[in-house]
């Protein structure tokens, strides 16, 4: 067993010893079939998409409605048992990694869309409904839900609320927090709160805003009201090649400075381009060191004019090629390589870590150069695929978990990248969340008082600190011996998901 | 005599030791909203000035007492603006200078809020001192950030009851090259809301939608001139209705500034501001029968001018949403619930949040009661 670099909390032996009684209590609260402790079945819940860390929970419960969630949480509160909320388990930061002395509350059965209101342009859904299912449900009338995290075919809207998920289009259309009008949430003590609703700006203190992005530390979301938008009239993508990442970075800055907010503005570097092209043949130029995909949407007249402007800016920065999607098929092909970039890494590397720092745009070129330096220093390859328009980096660190010490080196490399992001005026995470992955780096971005202020908010909702233990806040508690395991090629969780 | 604080260190010094409670004042325009604060005045007007502005990053950092006009003038030099269109002075504001801090503490947004988001949506980073005298930061200076709890959200709209802001970072956006407003004759508030919903749900990117009885329903288009022209044509064919008037450029801007500030209701002693599901607006108006009203946010925002407070009558008409008493005589504000009463479980959490920031109730005590 490798010595874990990130510690999972030491389980409470007294709770583990009471497992039988706790299970009996849960089975008295829910139907027995909705309480899972069979070893084989529990294994499906032992990790999320941060697969290097895993731990079997005490039990998994699958409630059917809000009253059952509240009953489970009241029981856990009475018994002093920890709780780990779980949507689809697609978190890349370990947000849903269980604890050995905790009950996992799986929200998979909250899978109904409750109401679609086209006049007021909103959808009310149970929290286990997938992100994409909301867009699909309103597609027939030409509407969609804007935030589109790469895992959208699997990730749940409740998980999106917990993580304040973004996606390719959040540069123009905002994050989850900008698109959620209201939620129903059950507190760690089992109280049901309704925050916001089918109207704007909930009034009073903004508990809704605080709950969004709280990473499952403050409660379990059971229902979400989102606003939906009318689909743009047209969307076209421009694929631009550059001989240097510096040229591409300068082009990004100038597009934004020219007052253009593209629907998506993505960059891939040389290693990412070549891996993606070999994987899906998207037609990317292979003689370049960087490409940009610029998507413009809106009325045709506007899109045409903006494409002309973007083209001119790209030429000023030495673009070596510039292709404009002629039709929807070609637009989707431009995106296919980008969306396949993460799985493509699986073909050139046994394993990879995906980082998620966010930086000021003007720092793109120097930070990419410094990441290249760090790559040499740590002796590990890196590919960069990211949301350039909002400065949200996704360096993919390539390693092989079967080579002793490589995971440690990959994690050390990743931590160096995130510290670099903070050093240049950025932050540790743009959209994946802190989870367990970046928890111990929080002290690099925040001072002790800043963290204390945040921790008091945690205690407002969860005074006993039972909810999603070991996440977000650096912990001084002793490390568990268990937790991190080798995960190897082919064992990637959710391999079916595109990742961007 | 008012105490002053001109920097973070002075605030820490003042609040770290046990002492009196304070009413926080900078521009002073919002003193007449909320329960009257019975406490010594803490003058924050020296906490002013632009700290950093990076047009290419679409981010601006300023101290809270910086005048909104100063910020907007600076942004205009780079053809940028605040997307949420904060009103310079709403009908409920008193005399004084509208500051960025006042805008954020009131979560004050104008007509474009319905599509571009609210003040709190654009508030991405802060420095502040809480009631314990602790200086802290929250959020950041990059537009995409999920690191830690979203403190700017917690503080936006908190009316100075949690902490004293010392620095505010906001997201800014490119200004539109052109705008126009189409005015349509409609027979009722219900018909106006239907028209607004149809327009906001269309692909023509209507950015604001409202209704002023006597003038009609108003729809606003903004963006590149070529785009606005194309959308204008498309929208009219979708609505199958011709406008009675079209306001271009500055006339359009002025129309929405007036509406966002509710300027037409200035003569009323009592003003309510209701945020509701737009589909319920017509029913709510039927029940309340206000002397005068107008609608913004596609019908989801109702401004009501009245002679009497009559909170039970107004709030009794709501099925979801909230009613805020934004203007009323001092004596009435002492006894009325200015903000929408919360469910007991929600109110309990809000009270604990207040205590986490300001356990001794030293910042704007009672204002949100």
Contacts between the chains, C-beta under 8 A, distances in Angstrom:
chain1	res1	chain2	res2	distance
A	117	B	277	7.9
A	117	B	279	6.8
A	118	B	201	6.3
A	119	B	194	7.6
A	119	B	197	4.6
A	119	B	201	7.5
A	119	B	278	7.2
A	119	B	279	5.2
A	120	B	197	7.1
A	120	B	277	5.3
A	120	B	278	5.3
A	120	B	279	4.9
A	120	B	300	7.8
A	121	B	197	7.4
A	121	B	200	6.5
A	121	B	201	5.6
A	142	B	203	7.0
A	143	B	201	7.4
A	163	B	146	6.7
A	164	B	146	4.8
A	164	B	150	7.1
A	166	B	144	6.3
A	166	B	146	7.8
A	170	B	144	7.0
A	174	B	117	6.6
A	174	B	121	7.1
A	175	B	144	7.3
A	175	B	146	7.6
A	177	B	121	7.3
A	177	B	150	6.7
A	177	B	153	7.1
A	178	B	117	5.3
A	178	B	121	5.2
A	187	B	345	7.8
A	187	B	349	7.3
A	191	B	345	4.7
A	192	B	345	7.2
A	193	B	343	7.4
A	193	B	345	5.6
A	193	B	346	5.3
A	193	B	349	6.8
A	194	B	343	7.0
A	194	B	346	7.5
A	195	B	346	6.9
A	197	B	277	7.4
A	197	B	320	4.7
A	197	B	321	6.9
A	198	B	277	4.2
A	198	B	320	6.2
A	199	B	275	4.9
A	199	B	276	5.2
A	199	B	277	5.3
A	199	B	300	5.8
A	199	B	320	6.4
A	199	B	321	4.4
A	199	B	322	7.5
A	200	B	113	6.8
A	200	B	114	7.1
A	200	B	118	6.9
A	200	B	275	5.4
A	200	B	297	6.2
A	200	B	300	5.8
A	200	B	301	7.4
A	201	B	107	6.2
A	201	B	109	7.4
A	201	B	113	7.8
A	201	B	118	5.4
A	201	B	120	7.7
A	201	B	157	7.4
A	201	B	275	5.6
A	202	B	322	7.1
A	203	B	157	7.6
A	203	B	275	6.8
A	203	B	322	3.8
A	203	B	324	6.4
A	203	B	339	6.1
A	203	B	340	5.1
A	204	B	157	7.8
A	204	B	322	7.6
A	204	B	339	5.5
A	204	B	340	6.8
A	204	B	342	5.7
A	204	B	346	7.8
A	204	B	350	6.1
A	204	B	368	6.9
A	205	B	154	7.0
A	205	B	157	7.3
A	205	B	158	5.8
A	205	B	161	7.9
A	205	B	162	7.7
A	205	B	350	4.7
A	205	B	353	5.8
A	205	B	354	7.3
A	205	B	368	7.5
A	206	B	107	7.6
A	206	B	120	6.3
A	206	B	153	5.0
A	206	B	154	6.1
A	206	B	156	6.2
A	206	B	157	5.6
A	206	B	158	7.7
A	207	B	346	6.8
A	207	B	349	6.1
A	207	B	350	6.6
A	207	B	353	7.3
A	209	B	120	6.1
A	209	B	150	5.8
A	209	B	153	2.8
A	209	B	154	6.7
A	209	B	156	7.3
A	210	B	149	6.2
A	210	B	150	6.3
A	210	B	153	5.7
A	210	B	154	4.9
A	210	B	353	7.8
A	212	B	150	6.7
A	212	B	153	7.5
A	213	B	146	5.1
A	213	B	149	7.1
A	213	B	150	5.1
A	214	B	149	6.0
A	214	B	150	8.0
A	230	B	201	5.6
A	230	B	202	5.9
A	230	B	203	4.8
A	231	B	203	6.5
A	232	B	203	6.4
A	233	B	203	4.8
A	233	B	234	7.9
A	253	B	56	5.2
A	256	B	56	6.1
A	256	B	58	6.6
A	257	B	55	6.4
A	257	B	56	4.5
A	259	B	79	6.0
A	259	B	80	7.8
A	259	B	174	3.4
A	259	B	175	7.5
A	260	B	174	7.4
A	261	B	173	7.0
A	261	B	174	6.6
A	298	B	205	6.6
A	298	B	223	7.8
A	298	B	227	6.5
A	299	B	203	7.8
A	299	B	204	7.3
A	299	B	205	7.5
A	299	B	227	5.2
A	299	B	230	4.7
A	299	B	231	5.6
A	299	B	234	7.2
A	300	B	230	7.2
A	301	B	224	7.9
A	301	B	226	4.7
A	301	B	227	5.6
A	301	B	229	7.4
A	301	B	230	4.1
A	302	B	223	6.5
A	302	B	224	5.4
A	302	B	226	6.6
A	302	B	227	3.5
A	302	B	230	7.2
A	305	B	224	5.9
A	305	B	226	5.6
A	305	B	227	7.4
A	306	B	224	7.7
A	358	B	140	7.7
A	358	B	142	4.7
A	358	B	144	4.8
A	358	B	145	5.7
A	359	B	142	6.5
A	360	B	54	6.9
A	360	B	57	5.1
A	360	B	59	7.8
A	360	B	141	7.1
A	360	B	142	6.0
A	361	B	56	6.3
A	361	B	57	5.9
A	362	B	54	7.3
A	362	B	56	6.0
A	362	B	57	6.7
A	387	B	144	7.2
A	390	B	142	7.7
A	390	B	143	5.2
A	390	B	144	4.4
A	391	B	57	7.9
A	391	B	142	5.7
A	391	B	143	7.2
A	391	B	144	6.7
A	392	B	144	4.7
A	425	B	141	5.9
A	425	B	142	7.3
A	426	B	140	7.3
A	426	B	142	5.2
A	427	B	140	4.6
A	427	B	142	5.8
A	427	B	145	4.7
A	427	B	147	4.5
A	428	B	147	4.8
A	429	B	145	7.5
A	429	B	146	5.4
A	429	B	147	5.0
A	430	B	142	7.4
A	430	B	144	4.0
A	430	B	145	6.3
A	430	B	146	6.7
A	431	B	144	6.3
A	431	B	146	5.9
A	432	B	146	7.5
A	433	B	146	5.7
A	434	B	146	7.7
A	434	B	147	6.1
A	434	B	148	6.8
A	438	B	147	7.7
A	442	B	147	7.6
A	442	B	148	6.9
A	445	B	147	6.1
A	445	B	148	7.9
A	446	B	137	7.1
A	446	B	148	6.6
A	447	B	136	7.8
A	447	B	137	7.6
A	449	B	134	5.1
A	449	B	135	6.8
A	449	B	136	5.1
A	450	B	136	4.8
A	450	B	137	5.3
A	450	B	138	7.1
A	450	B	148	7.9
A	451	B	148	7.9
A	452	B	134	7.5
A	452	B	136	8.0
A	453	B	130	6.7
A	453	B	134	6.7
A	453	B	136	4.5
A	453	B	138	7.5
A	453	B	151	7.4
A	453	B	357	7.6
A	454	B	138	7.8
A	454	B	148	5.3
A	454	B	149	5.0
A	454	B	151	7.3
A	456	B	356	4.0
A	456	B	357	7.7
A	457	B	149	5.4
A	457	B	154	7.2
A	457	B	353	7.0
A	457	B	356	6.1
A	458	B	149	7.8
A	459	B	356	7.1
A	460	B	349	6.5
A	460	B	352	4.5
A	460	B	353	5.1
A	460	B	356	5.2
A	461	B	349	6.9
A	472	B	148	6.9
